[in-house]
């Protein structure tokens, strides 16, 4: 495999741009951050559904497919949370390179870790979405009963209770789930992707 | 975000099958294994090129985008090699879930680690390709000068020199790069994907 033909082939790798052309849209990491119960998971599922119906090639990273797989060796200490977010950032970067609109739904409580993800993925293709909701409302919703367990001391280092959540300093989008309906929230994200040219207006 | 509409949306997540329908082909991890210099990288680049020209949605994982990113914290001890391959297996699984024909080009010298990747990804979507080439030929090719450095003791734990390579026990495909041209090697892989129905015969 050492002839001239190889070299030509090896030099013309399929690039991110090639993959985007095939998919007929740009790629990006849409990084949802917020407290447990803020609505990140519901929102990313609904945004992916809407994008898919528009013919957009997507992937969604969340606790279900990351915490039980790639990051099953990690806990919830600040160090492990940092490594958790670093790896998710690296995987999201690969997904963006693959040409996909990649949605991530993780609490990602530390600004430093989110900034690291932004650095890994690159400013131009990183969209930080703050899924805003008061701790009180999140705790009232408590869809998985986790706040109750955290208050009872059954879960340690739970964000908002005995671990901090640092609000995004300068996110690309803020979605206030105490004020917007799910449909409105979805449309806010879709509108941003259209306006910024990540997805075409006539798909 | 607690009304009936949410629940419907949340229940109807975009699935792997939905993504495959959009892409008009199945997904799989095509796992190339072989010595340094056997031709894995050249072959996967060329296979991806061919698939892309057929309109197939692909992604390629290799040392360039993994060892300097996700796995930059790992070395070359047997433990680190196992963790390296585990993480690549987990990422490939996500890529397959995203609907992509995913090509991986790593020495992946231990059968146990490759079996672990197979287990993570799932038998039905894992295609182990042994890129076969004698150590002597690989060392003569030495495209990156690594064998020379390993022989001089400048690189430790180098597969084939002072670290073992375990030949695949029962790979789906064997590509002997001492006998086949690059074009023939590519066609062998494409033919397999067509015959097994991963990509459609008329795309």
Interface residues (C-beta under 8 A of the other chain):
Chain A: X1 X2 X3 X5 X6 X9 X10 X12 X13 X14 X18 X19 X22 X23 X39 X41 X42 X43 X45 X46 X48 X49 X52 X55 X57 X58 X59 X60 X61 X65 X69 X70 X87 X90 X91 X93 X94 X95 X97 X98 X99 X100 X120 X141 X177 X181 X182 X183 X185
Chain B: X1 X2 X3 X5 X6 X9 X10 X12 X13 X14 X18 X19 X22 X23 X39 X41 X42 X43 X45 X46 X48 X49 X52 X55 X57 X58 X59 X60 X61 X65 X69 X70 X87 X90 X91 X93 X94 X95 X97 X98 X99 X100 X120 X141 X177 X181 X182 X183 X185
